[in-house]
Amino acid sequence: MPPNPTQNPIQYISSAPANVMLMGEHSVVYGQPALVASLTPRIQIEWTPRDDRQLDIISELAHFTTQLDQIKDHPKLRFVLAALKAFAPKLAQGWTLRIHSEFPDDWGLGSSAAVLAACLVGLENICQLKLSDWARFELGHRCILDVQGRGSGADLAASLTGGLVFFDPSRQCIQPIPVSLDLCLIYSGYKTPTSQVLAQVAKAWADRPEELQALYQKMGDTTRSAYQILTKTHSADDPAFYQQVTHYQQLMTQLGVSDPTLDNIVDQLRTCLPAAKISGSGLGDCVIGFGHIKALPPYKIMNARINSRPAECISQARNHHQTQVTL
């Protein structure tokens, strides 16, 4: 009788943090910089080796089985499968992946980027590779483009690096910023897919391409100004920084990605916090407030803090001691 793959012990545990865009939404897709923060909640993957060539993926979104030599598609696991395809030629055996998330996937907290980052560092360890930070990001960015055709990878950069990062695609720059910051996330209660938001923006500005490009430039300049303030003061608790946050929200409204619900949440947060803005592509998802609050009925809230722990992989030794490999 062949050995039962499920009897094999877990060999690796990889994980990566949730992330949230502080500034740079929309404009980062067109080469402008972004400020992205990784948070404490994480996505974790347990990797169990198999005695066959099968890939078994078990998550809260789906349970899917495919073959290493011909990886098939699943609409809810495309980022995981893209990473597996990228490393498939180097994999000598099949694996069972058990994926667990500490945060909801519909809040706009970069769950796709986090699970991709966790896959990348896990597979890098399994294949005994040591990629540079930018090479790891580029590999993940290619996965993103394979899955959705476009995307800056700013959220992936944050989930890989941890903490608050300044991401500048035009200069191939992922610059960590050693700043602590309390945040609150208020979920609007609905989500518009990013692709749909981008299509709506493109349609609304189709007859004004030069004005749209100028707006993206203003967004980029605002993000750069915020970055310069953070690097100069080493603190986000600066009125000048919050002015840039407020300005970026005004630019998002001008772009057309706010709506009455989001406006209402932003206005309420501004009565008790120094700044608030849409986080993500808009027309749903979350509003981010700079500071903590107790409640904002009727909305769900999550108080969070920037966390510097990057994507990482832990090797589960046979003697049950653990060796942590941070990438």
PyMOL commands that set and color helices and strands:
alter all, ss='L'
color gray80, all
select helices_A, chain A and resi 5-7+27-30+78-90+111-126+133-148+154-161+169-171+194-204+209-233+239-255+260-270
alter helices_A, ss='H'
color red, helices_A
select strands_A, chain A and resi 12-23+34-49+54-58+63-67+95-101+164-168+173-177+182-187+276-279+286-289+300-305+312-316+322-326
alter strands_A, ss='S'
color yellow, strands_A
deselect
rebuild
show_as cartoon
